[in-house]
Amino acid sequence: MKKLLKKLMLSLLALLILVTAAACAPSTSTVPSPSATANPNTGDEVDGELIFAREEELQYATEFTLTH
């Protein structure tokens, strides 16, 4: 009875390891489609220029900026 329980527990542990490994495997559809990266609203290209409205004054942080 003890050997049967030990074999059952080892089998369940092996199954759990296999299921975990299968769940952690990378999926095959990780690359986004070109239509997902295109601008859906317009066909225009984005120029990539950022426009900052203002910069926030920080009280405690010295190595950071907060821009809007």
Biopython code that builds the backbone (N, CA, C, O; Angstrom):
import numpy as np
from Bio.PDB.StructureBuilder import StructureBuilder

atoms = [
    (1, "MET", "N", (0.821, -1.192, 0.000)),
    (1, "MET", "CA", (0.000, 0.000, 0.000)),
    (1, "MET", "C", (0.866, 1.258, 0.000)),
    (1, "MET", "O", (0.548, 2.230, -0.685)),
    (2, "LYS", "N", (1.965, 1.244, 0.768)),
    (2, "LYS", "CA", (2.845, 2.390, 0.832)),
    (2, "LYS", "C", (3.542, 2.625, -0.506)),
    (2, "LYS", "O", (3.719, 3.768, -0.929)),
    (3, "LYS", "N", (3.940, 1.523, -1.176)),
    (3, "LYS", "CA", (4.609, 1.643, -2.460)),
    (3, "LYS", "C", (3.652, 2.187, -3.521)),
    (3, "LYS", "O", (4.043, 2.988, -4.371)),
    (4, "LEU", "N", (2.403, 1.745, -3.460)),
    (4, "LEU", "CA", (1.412, 2.224, -4.412)),
    (4, "LEU", "C", (1.161, 3.722, -4.230)),
    (4, "LEU", "O", (1.055, 4.458, -5.211)),
    (5, "LEU", "N", (1.069, 4.168, -2.997)),
    (5, "LEU", "CA", (0.868, 5.583, -2.715)),
    (5, "LEU", "C", (2.080, 6.399, -3.161)),
    (5, "LEU", "O", (1.926, 7.501, -3.686)),
    (6, "LYS", "N", (3.269, 5.869, -2.958)),
    (6, "LYS", "CA", (4.494, 6.553, -3.363)),
    (6, "LYS", "C", (4.555, 6.677, -4.883)),
    (6, "LYS", "O", (4.919, 7.734, -5.400)),
    (7, "LYS", "N", (4.199, 5.600, -5.614)),
    (7, "LYS", "CA", (4.190, 5.639, -7.069)),
    (7, "LYS", "C", (3.140, 6.621, -7.586)),
    (7, "LYS", "O", (3.373, 7.329, -8.566)),
    (8, "LEU", "N", (1.999, 6.659, -6.932)),
    (8, "LEU", "CA", (0.943, 7.570, -7.328)),
    (8, "LEU", "C", (1.373, 9.027, -7.129)),
    (8, "LEU", "O", (1.129, 9.875, -7.988)),
    (9, "MET", "N", (1.999, 9.305, -6.015)),
    (9, "MET", "CA", (2.468, 10.669, -5.747)),
    (9, "MET", "C", (3.555, 11.073, -6.739)),
    (9, "MET", "O", (3.560, 12.210, -7.211)),
    (10, "LEU", "N", (4.468, 10.174, -7.060)),
    (10, "LEU", "CA", (5.512, 10.479, -8.040)),
    (10, "LEU", "C", (4.916, 10.698, -9.423)),
    (10, "LEU", "O", (5.372, 11.570, -10.162)),
    (11, "SER", "N", (3.915, 9.928, -9.773)),
    (11, "SER", "CA", (3.254, 10.101, -11.066)),
    (11, "SER", "C", (2.536, 11.445, -11.136)),
    (11, "SER", "O", (2.601, 12.132, -12.155)),
    (12, "LEU", "N", (1.861, 11.817, -10.073)),
    (12, "LEU", "CA", (1.172, 13.105, -10.041)),
    (12, "LEU", "C", (2.163, 14.266, -10.098)),
    (12, "LEU", "O", (1.904, 15.279, -10.748)),
    (13, "LEU", "N", (3.293, 14.115, -9.418)),
    (13, "LEU", "CA", (4.322, 15.153, -9.448)),
    (13, "LEU", "C", (4.906, 15.286, -10.861)),
    (13, "LEU", "O", (5.118, 16.400, -11.342)),
    (14, "ALA", "N", (5.163, 14.165, -11.515)),
    (14, "ALA", "CA", (5.677, 14.199, -12.883)),
    (14, "ALA", "C", (4.661, 14.843, -13.824)),
    (14, "ALA", "O", (5.036, 15.626, -14.696)),
    (15, "LEU", "N", (3.403, 14.525, -13.658)),
    (15, "LEU", "CA", (2.354, 15.119, -14.478)),
    (15, "LEU", "C", (2.271, 16.626, -14.247)),
    (15, "LEU", "O", (2.106, 17.391, -15.198)),
    (16, "LEU", "N", (2.382, 17.049, -13.011)),
    (16, "LEU", "CA", (2.353, 18.471, -12.688)),
    (16, "LEU", "C", (3.524, 19.195, -13.331)),
    (16, "LEU", "O", (3.363, 20.303, -13.842)),
    (17, "ILE", "N", (4.690, 18.586, -13.311)),
    (17, "ILE", "CA", (5.864, 19.197, -13.934)),
    (17, "ILE", "C", (5.664, 19.323, -15.443)),
    (17, "ILE", "O", (6.001, 20.355, -16.024)),
    (18, "LEU", "N", (5.127, 18.297, -16.079)),
    (18, "LEU", "CA", (4.891, 18.342, -17.519)),
    (18, "LEU", "C", (3.854, 19.400, -17.898)),
    (18, "LEU", "O", (4.022, 20.116, -18.885)),
    (19, "VAL", "N", (2.793, 19.492, -17.116)),
    (19, "VAL", "CA", (1.753, 20.488, -17.397)),
    (19, "VAL", "C", (2.309, 21.898, -17.211)),
    (19, "VAL", "O", (2.003, 22.793, -17.998)),
    (20, "THR", "N", (3.114, 22.100, -16.186)),
    (20, "THR", "CA", (3.717, 23.408, -15.951)),
    (20, "THR", "C", (4.660, 23.779, -17.083)),
    (20, "THR", "O", (4.659, 24.920, -17.544)),
    (21, "ALA", "N", (5.462, 22.827, -17.533)),
    (21, "ALA", "CA", (6.389, 23.094, -18.634)),
    (21, "ALA", "C", (5.631, 23.422, -19.916)),
    (21, "ALA", "O", (6.047, 24.299, -20.673)),
    (22, "ALA", "N", (4.537, 22.734, -20.163)),
    (22, "ALA", "CA", (3.750, 22.997, -21.363)),
    (22, "ALA", "C", (3.071, 24.366, -21.283)),
    (22, "ALA", "O", (2.939, 25.051, -22.297)),
    (23, "ALA", "N", (2.648, 24.760, -20.106)),
    (23, "ALA", "CA", (1.987, 26.054, -19.949)),
    (23, "ALA", "C", (2.973, 27.207, -20.076)),
    (23, "ALA", "O", (2.585, 28.305, -20.476)),
    (24, "CYS", "N", (4.225, 26.981, -19.746)),
    (24, "CYS", "CA", (5.233, 28.033, -19.812)),
    (24, "CYS", "C", (5.904, 28.122, -21.176)),
    (24, "CYS", "O", (6.709, 29.026, -21.400)),
    (25, "ALA", "N", (5.602, 27.229, -22.074)),
    (25, "ALA", "CA", (6.210, 27.242, -23.402)),
    (25, "ALA", "C", (5.730, 28.469, -24.162)),
    (25, "ALA", "O", (4.568, 28.854, -24.035)),
    (26, "PRO", "N", (6.604, 29.090, -24.951)),
    (26, "PRO", "CA", (6.185, 30.276, -25.704)),
    (26, "PRO", "C", (5.189, 29.901, -26.785)),
    (26, "PRO", "O", (5.283, 28.841, -27.404)),
    (27, "SER", "N", (4.246, 30.783, -26.995)),
    (27, "SER", "CA", (3.254, 30.531, -28.030)),
    (27, "SER", "C", (3.843, 30.850, -29.395)),
    (27, "SER", "O", (4.836, 31.571, -29.489)),
    (28, "THR", "N", (3.250, 30.328, -30.434)),
    (28, "THR", "CA", (3.783, 30.530, -31.773)),
    (28, "THR", "C", (3.339, 31.855, -32.375)),
    (28, "THR", "O", (3.935, 32.299, -33.356)),
    (29, "SER", "N", (2.332, 32.492, -31.836)),
    (29, "SER", "CA", (1.828, 33.748, -32.398)),
    (29, "SER", "C", (2.237, 34.940, -31.541)),
    (29, "SER", "O", (1.383, 35.731, -31.141)),
    (30, "THR", "N", (3.533, 35.081, -31.253)),
    (30, "THR", "CA", (4.001, 36.197, -30.448)),
    (30, "THR", "C", (4.315, 37.430, -31.285)),
    (30, "THR", "O", (4.440, 38.521, -30.729)),
    (31, "VAL", "N", (4.446, 37.294, -32.606)),
    (31, "VAL", "CA", (4.750, 38.420, -33.478)),
    (31, "VAL", "C", (3.443, 39.106, -33.856)),
    (31, "VAL", "O", (2.537, 38.459, -34.383)),
    (32, "PRO", "N", (3.333, 40.411, -33.595)),
    (32, "PRO", "CA", (2.097, 41.104, -33.957)),
    (32, "PRO", "C", (1.963, 41.217, -35.470)),
    (32, "PRO", "O", (2.954, 41.324, -36.194)),
    (33, "SER", "N", (0.741, 41.191, -35.921)),
    (33, "SER", "CA", (0.493, 41.309, -37.349)),
    (33, "SER", "C", (0.733, 42.749, -37.787)),
    (33, "SER", "O", (0.623, 43.660, -36.965)),
    (34, "PRO", "N", (1.056, 42.980, -39.052)),
    (34, "PRO", "CA", (1.297, 44.353, -39.513)),
    (34, "PRO", "C", (0.077, 45.245, -39.372)),
    (34, "PRO", "O", (0.224, 46.453, -39.191)),
    (35, "SER", "N", (-1.127, 44.686, -39.451)),
    (35, "SER", "CA", (-2.323, 45.511, -39.309)),
    (35, "SER", "C", (-2.515, 45.979, -37.870)),
    (35, "SER", "O", (-3.167, 46.996, -37.636)),
    (36, "ALA", "N", (-1.953, 45.250, -36.899)),
    (36, "ALA", "CA", (-2.080, 45.665, -35.502)),
    (36, "ALA", "C", (-1.179, 46.843, -35.188)),
    (36, "ALA", "O", (-1.489, 47.632, -34.296)),
    (37, "THR", "N", (-0.061, 46.981, -35.906)),
    (37, "THR", "CA", (0.863, 48.073, -35.629)),
    (37, "THR", "C", (0.544, 49.312, -36.448)),
    (37, "THR", "O", (1.046, 50.391, -36.133)),
    (38, "ALA", "N", (-0.262, 49.197, -37.475)),
    (38, "ALA", "CA", (-0.620, 50.345, -38.300)),
    (38, "ALA", "C", (-1.623, 51.219, -37.557)),
    (38, "ALA", "O", (-2.339, 50.751, -36.671)),
    (39, "ASN", "N", (-1.663, 52.481, -37.927)),
    (39, "ASN", "CA", (-2.609, 53.409, -37.319)),
    (39, "ASN", "C", (-3.999, 53.102, -37.866)),
    (39, "ASN", "O", (-4.226, 53.275, -39.063)),
    (40, "PRO", "N", (-4.940, 52.653, -37.028)),
    (40, "PRO", "CA", (-6.255, 52.258, -37.539)),
    (40, "PRO", "C", (-7.124, 53.437, -37.961)),
    (40, "PRO", "O", (-8.026, 53.271, -38.782)),
    (41, "ASN", "N", (-6.865, 54.640, -37.406)),
    (41, "ASN", "CA", (-7.734, 55.783, -37.702)),
    (41, "ASN", "C", (-7.418, 56.408, -39.053)),
    (41, "ASN", "O", (-8.328, 56.755, -39.806)),
    (42, "THR", "N", (-6.143, 56.551, -39.361)),
    (42, "THR", "CA", (-5.745, 57.175, -40.621)),
    (42, "THR", "C", (-4.664, 56.344, -41.264)),
    (42, "THR", "O", (-4.060, 55.484, -40.623)),
    (43, "GLY", "N", (-4.424, 56.603, -42.528)),
    (43, "GLY", "CA", (-3.356, 55.927, -43.227)),
    (43, "GLY", "C", (-2.069, 56.728, -43.179)),
    (43, "GLY", "O", (-1.094, 56.365, -43.837)),
    (44, "ASP", "N", (-2.047, 57.824, -42.404)),
    (44, "ASP", "CA", (-0.878, 58.703, -42.352)),
    (44, "ASP", "C", (0.240, 58.090, -41.533)),
    (44, "ASP", "O", (-0.001, 57.304, -40.616)),
    (45, "GLU", "N", (1.455, 58.457, -41.871)),
    (45, "GLU", "CA", (2.620, 58.052, -41.093)),
    (45, "GLU", "C", (2.739, 58.967, -39.876)),
    (45, "GLU", "O", (2.384, 60.144, -39.941)),
    (46, "VAL", "N", (3.231, 58.431, -38.786)),
    (46, "VAL", "CA", (3.454, 59.214, -37.576)),
    (46, "VAL", "C", (4.882, 59.733, -37.628)),
    (46, "VAL", "O", (5.809, 58.970, -37.900)),
    (47, "ASP", "N", (5.069, 61.036, -37.369)),
    (47, "ASP", "CA", (6.411, 61.600, -37.472)),
    (47, "ASP", "C", (7.267, 61.311, -36.245)),
    (47, "ASP", "O", (8.489, 61.443, -36.323)),
    (48, "GLY", "N", (6.685, 60.924, -35.125)),
    (48, "GLY", "CA", (7.438, 60.556, -33.931)),
    (48, "GLY", "C", (7.895, 61.735, -33.103)),
    (48, "GLY", "O", (8.683, 61.549, -32.176)),
    (49, "GLU", "N", (7.441, 62.932, -33.393)),
    (49, "GLU", "CA", (7.857, 64.117, -32.652)),
    (49, "GLU", "C", (6.988, 64.272, -31.405)),
    (49, "GLU", "O", (5.760, 64.265, -31.488)),
    (50, "LEU", "N", (7.639, 64.413, -30.248)),
    (50, "LEU", "CA", (6.922, 64.627, -28.992)),
    (50, "LEU", "C", (6.796, 66.112, -28.724)),
    (50, "LEU", "O", (7.726, 66.877, -28.980)),
    (51, "ILE", "N", (5.665, 66.514, -28.218)),
    (51, "ILE", "CA", (5.439, 67.912, -27.877)),
    (51, "ILE", "C", (5.163, 67.978, -26.384)),
    (51, "ILE", "O", (4.196, 67.388, -25.901)),
    (52, "PHE", "N", (6.015, 68.698, -25.648)),
    (52, "PHE", "CA", (5.869, 68.827, -24.205)),
    (52, "PHE", "C", (5.160, 70.134, -23.891)),
    (52, "PHE", "O", (5.596, 71.199, -24.328)),
    (53, "ALA", "N", (4.080, 70.060, -23.142)),
    (53, "ALA", "CA", (3.306, 71.244, -22.799)),
    (53, "ALA", "C", (3.949, 72.011, -21.647)),
    (53, "ALA", "O", (4.067, 73.235, -21.693)),
    (54, "ARG", "N", (4.361, 71.283, -20.622)),
    (54, "ARG", "CA", (4.986, 71.955, -19.468)),
    (54, "ARG", "C", (5.762, 70.926, -18.662)),
    (54, "ARG", "O", (5.575, 69.720, -18.824)),
    (55, "GLU", "N", (6.639, 71.421, -17.790)),
    (55, "GLU", "CA", (7.414, 70.550, -16.921)),
    (55, "GLU", "C", (7.004, 70.822, -15.472)),
    (55, "GLU", "O", (6.936, 71.975, -15.045)),
    (56, "GLU", "N", (6.739, 69.781, -14.742)),
    (56, "GLU", "CA", (6.271, 69.867, -13.360)),
    (56, "GLU", "C", (7.451, 70.103, -12.414)),
    (56, "GLU", "O", (8.517, 69.513, -12.583)),
    (57, "GLU", "N", (7.251, 70.964, -11.425)),
    (57, "GLU", "CA", (8.264, 71.173, -10.384)),
    (57, "GLU", "C", (8.143, 70.060, -9.349)),
    (57, "GLU", "O", (7.063, 69.827, -8.806)),
    (58, "LEU", "N", (9.238, 69.380, -9.079)),
    (58, "LEU", "CA", (9.239, 68.284, -8.118)),
    (58, "LEU", "C", (9.824, 68.753, -6.799)),
    (58, "LEU", "O", (10.797, 69.507, -6.777)),
    (59, "GLN", "N", (9.229, 68.304, -5.696)),
    (59, "GLN", "CA", (9.681, 68.734, -4.383)),
    (59, "GLN", "C", (10.812, 67.868, -3.851)),
    (59, "GLN", "O", (11.755, 68.399, -3.263)),
    (60, "TYR", "N", (10.752, 66.560, -4.035)),
    (60, "TYR", "CA", (11.700, 65.663, -3.390)),
    (60, "TYR", "C", (12.661, 64.982, -4.361)),
    (60, "TYR", "O", (13.825, 64.776, -4.020)),
    (61, "ALA", "N", (12.215, 64.637, -5.534)),
    (61, "ALA", "CA", (13.063, 63.919, -6.483)),
    (61, "ALA", "C", (14.049, 64.878, -7.131)),
    (61, "ALA", "O", (13.684, 65.991, -7.511)),
    (62, "THR", "N", (15.294, 64.448, -7.257)),
    (62, "THR", "CA", (16.310, 65.304, -7.862)),
    (62, "THR", "C", (16.808, 64.773, -9.203)),
    (62, "THR", "O", (17.374, 65.536, -9.985)),
    (63, "GLU", "N", (16.615, 63.503, -9.485)),
    (63, "GLU", "CA", (17.149, 62.896, -10.697)),
    (63, "GLU", "C", (16.058, 62.602, -11.729)),
    (63, "GLU", "O", (16.303, 61.865, -12.684)),
    (64, "PHE", "N", (14.868, 63.161, -11.557)),
    (64, "PHE", "CA", (13.758, 62.860, -12.445)),
    (64, "PHE", "C", (13.082, 64.137, -12.895)),
    (64, "PHE", "O", (13.184, 65.173, -12.238)),
    (65, "THR", "N", (12.392, 64.055, -14.018)),
    (65, "THR", "CA", (11.546, 65.165, -14.467)),
    (65, "THR", "C", (10.167, 64.611, -14.773)),
    (65, "THR", "O", (10.014, 63.433, -15.096)),
    (66, "LEU", "N", (9.185, 65.459, -14.669)),
    (66, "LEU", "CA", (7.802, 65.103, -14.980)),
    (66, "LEU", "C", (7.307, 66.106, -15.991)),
    (66, "LEU", "O", (7.128, 67.281, -15.673)),
    (67, "THR", "N", (7.085, 65.651, -17.203)),
    (67, "THR", "CA", (6.634, 66.543, -18.261)),
    (67, "THR", "C", (5.235, 66.139, -18.715)),
    (67, "THR", "O", (4.870, 64.964, -18.695)),
    (68, "HIS", "N", (4.477, 67.127, -19.116)),
    (68, "HIS", "CA", (3.120, 66.915, -19.614)),
    (68, "HIS", "C", (3.083, 67.230, -21.098)),
    (68, "HIS", "O", (2.030, 67.119, -21.727)),
]
sb = StructureBuilder()
sb.init_structure("model")
sb.init_model(0)
sb.init_chain("A")
sb.init_seg("    ")
for serial, (resi, resn, name, xyz) in enumerate(atoms, 1):
    if name == "N":
        sb.init_residue(resn, " ", resi, " ")
    sb.init_atom(name, np.array(xyz, "f"), 0.0, 1.0, " ", f" {name:<3s}", serial, name[0])
structure = sb.get_structure()
